[in-house]
């Protein structure tokens, strides 16, 4: 009886198992899309308190490429001339030239190096120290104070240049590296992001200066000037030039000259010795909400034309006061600095397409850019730029009141030869090296032919006659 019960239970259990298996198979045949859900672990999402694995963002490739292409620039200057010969002979003050330090970037294997003009300006000796500690004397090929760039050359080959990248293509938030020699600490690399583009900080106090800086938060300090700003491919997208600081040291804001400007300036300096500056010939203003409302603009876009210079390329192309320039070629321009950066990439004689809006209607014209003298000719001398001044011609009645037959007035002064010589604004130049001056071109012509010293004679509006002299490099 017991054996019979055991067999009965076994049979019933076996039948139940077969039914369960058959039912399970039948169910899953009907639910073919059913899947087991596994816990999702993202490779990108992280709790904010966790550190990011070092392998996710690697700066070593760019740093390795860039560090060999950045040089240490050491400069020497003439001794401070504020003391007298009496101090020298009787107080025993020795002649000690002052020294400076900065950075530079190798841009060709045969020895061309770009740096900031303020790194080497007025120096008497320039030494370039490579990353491998070899040292060379450098020759100045040319410099451009309006963009704060200078081109040097050393006698060496098979160097490690940094290839140019496109500053136009970089985006705000993109990672970048700054490479230079802050505080004489050679081959220093710092990282940050692009904080802004097209930034104007009003640091270049010169006529026709171009400021359209790349702003970054990569740490930059004194000595970094002239060094490289590179992307994560190790390509040169800017030359570090300035910091915004109340202390003189890094405070989170650094600025670099875009490679688009650097390439144009370098090409001109190599070919001509000076920059062929192209001008549209307009006075401009950024558009804000108030300006847009005053002009009945539907959108806050473009750059407002305050006026055009008579005979300028803009005037000849038909651009007028109150027009809104929207694009140069295919590049939109929404700030004055953006427009200046775009125009700076052209030379006098180049024809550019200008898209602008007049009374809410879109128009397109072609403007042939001119040089500062109002022509499309190649400029062979930067004589006027070294003076550091804007001039204005005098009317016949003004000349008569001053008892003069000729002369032009110094309207504005910037860092340059005239300011260092002691000239003040309002001074009327009547003669340069005994040649009478009737126009700016008279000064330029005389300076082109000058060698060594320049002698200026003139008068102030109060009747005081003054003479000034300075040297021409």
Buried (B, 14 or more C-beta within 10 A) or exposed (E): EEEEEEEEEEEEEEEEEEEEEEEEEEEEEEEEEEEEEEEEEEEEEEEEEEEEEEEEEEBEEBBEBBBBBBBBBBBBBEBEEEEEEEEEEEEEBEEEEEEBBBBBBBBBEEBBBBBBBBBBBEBEEBBBBBBEEEEBEBEBBBBBBBBBBBBBBBEBEEBBBBEBBEBBEBEEEEBBBBBBBBEEEBBBBBBBBBBEBBBBBEBBEBBBBBBBBBBBBBBBBBBBBBBBBBBBEBBBBBBBBBBBBEEEEBEEBBBBBBBBBBBBBBBBBBEBBBBBBBBBBBEBEBBEEEBBEEBEBEEBBBBBBEBBBEEBBBBBBBBBEEBBBBBBEEEBBBBBBBBBBBBBBBBBBBEBEBBBBBEEEEBEBEBBBBBBBBEBEBBEBBBBBBBBBBBEBBEEEBBEEBEBEBBBBBEEBBBBBBBEBEBEBEBBBBBBBEEBBBEBEBBBBBBEEBEEEBEBBBBBEEEEEBEBEBEEE
